[in-house]
């Protein structure tokens, strides 16, 4: 770039900067509540969440699971590497034990807690805070998510009001295990990413109480 070109470029950029429109507040997004859930009944939200996640090849466990380790060993008998991103369960490794994000591919089962579920879509919210290493939710073979049923919201509009989307560096709504659909409407699970997604409806433990 010669001096004339540089001058022209700077002149254009300076002109653009000097002619910016006045700052305006972001538009208010209306709240599109789902009529069926206007009463926000927890039982209805749990049922809808379970139905939605089942449509996406996920599994919801509503029964109480008092012993998480026994549950995981029975459900994933061949699992050798169980990565736990929750304080109440040790697993065989923690996210902090990974030296590089790519090492998440060695994880057989990943256990993490979600701060929110979405009844409309069967999605669970995960952020860098819960995951600690973002790739563990995608490179692990199977994903087990603990979710407080009281933290299920009706729809995506409600979900986007969650502070994680404003305060976290990384947040994602995960819906079911990986899948792929073609023009013939044939959906295959899994396609890439986790092979299965299991959601345990389980409130967080009491402070100071730990197991396994």
N, C-alpha and C positions, 0 to 999 in steps of 0.2 A: 504494500500500500504506500503510494507516494504522499508527499505533504499536501497536495491539493485534494486528494481523495480523503485524507484524514481530516482536513479542515471542513470539507463538505459533510462528512459523517458527523463530526462534532456539532456543526451548525444545526443539522437536522435533529440530533438528540437534544440539544439545548432548547430548540424550539418546541419539541414535544414536552419536555419537562416544564417549560414556562407556560404551557397552555393546557395543563391538566384540569379536568373538571373539579369542582369543589367536592370534598369528601362527603359521602352520604352514608347514613347508617344502613346496615344490612336490612333487607325487607323482612317483615315479620311473617313467619311461616304459619299458616293456620293449623290448628290441631285437628287432624282427621281421625277422630275416634271411631272405632268400630262399634256400631250400635249394639251388637250382641254383648259387648263387654262394658257397656257404660256403667253397669253396676260394679264392675271390677271384682267380681266374685272369684276368690282364689281357686275354688274347685273347678270353675268353668275354665279358668286360664290354664290350669294343669292339664285338664282333659284336651283342650285345644292344642296346647303345646305338644302333648304326647301324640296326637293325631298328625300334627304337622311334621314332626320329626320322623314319624314312621313312614310318611309318604316319601321322605328323602333317604330312606334306607337306614335311618338311625334307630337306636333302641333306648327307651326310657324305662328305668327301673324305679317304680314307685314304692315298692316294699322296703321296709327298714333293712339296712345292711349294717349290723352291729360290728362285724369283723371285716374290715376292708381287705385285709391281706388274704383271708380265706376266700372271699368273693373273687378276687383277682386270680388266685391260683386255680380256682375251679373253672372260671370262665376262660382263662388263657393258660391252659396246662403246660404248653410248650414255651412259655415266655421265660427267658433267662435274664433279660435286662429290663427292669421296671424303673422308669424314671419318675420320681415323685416331686412335683412342684408345690406340694402342700405341706405345711409344717406337722400335721397330725399323723402323717404316714411316712416312714423312712424310705420304702422301696429298696432297690439295690444301688441306685445312684441318684444324685441330685443334679439339677441343671448346672450348678456351680462346678460340678466335676468335669464338665465338658471343656476341653481345651480349645475347641474350634466349633463353629456352628454346624459344620458338616458332620461332626461326630454324632449328631442327633439321629443319623440314619442307622445307627447300631441299636437304637431303642426298640424293644419289642412292644412295650406298653408304656404310655405316658399318662400320668394322672395329674390333673390340674383342676382348680376351682374356677368357675365362672361367676362374675358378679351379677349377671343378668341373663335371662332367657326371653325369647320373643314368641308369644303364643301363635301369632299369625303365620310365621315362617318356620318355626321350630329351630330358630338360630340360638347360638350361645355367644356371648361376648367374651373375647379374650384380648388382653393387652400385654404389653411388655412387662407390666408389673406382675401379672399372674404367671406368665410364661418364663420370665427371666432370660431365657434364650428363645427367641421367637420361632426358630425352626423346629423346636420339639413337637409342636402341634401339627406339623406337616410332614416331617421326615420319619416320625415314629410309625410303626406298623399299625398299632391300634391306639385309639385315644379314649380315655375315660374322664368324663367331666362331672365334677360335683357341683350341684346347683341347689341353692335354697329355693324351694317352691314359692316363697313369699317374694322372691325377686324376679318373677315372671311378669312381663308387661304385655299389654294387648297387641300392639303392632309396632312396625318399624318407626313410625312417627314418634311414638313414645320412647322407643329405644334410643333414638338420636338425641334425646334430652339428657341421656346419661352423661355425667361429667367426664367419663373416660375419653369421650370423643373430643373434648376440649383440653384436657389436662395431661393426657398421655402422649408419648412420642409415637406410639404404635397401638392401634386398636383395630380389631377385625370381628365381624359377625360370621361365625362358621355355621353352616347349615348342612348337617349330614356328613357322611364320609365322601370321599372323592367319587365322582361319577362322570360319565360322558354320554351324550345323546347324539344320534345322527338324524339325518333327514327322514329316515324310516320310523322315527319315534321309538327307537330301541335304545334303552338306557342301560349302561353297563356299570356295575359297581364291583370293585373299585376301578378307577381309571388311572389316577395318580394320587399321591398323598396317602393319607391314612386309609387302611382297609375297612375299619369299622369305627363307629362313634357310639359310645354308650354313655348315657347321661343318668347319673344317680341323683334322685331328688333327695338331697341330704343337707339340712341346715349345718352351718359351721359349728364346730364343737365349742364347748364352754372354754373360756380362757384358762389356760394352765392344764387342760386335760389332753393327754396325748396317748396314742396307741401305736403298736407295731413299729 
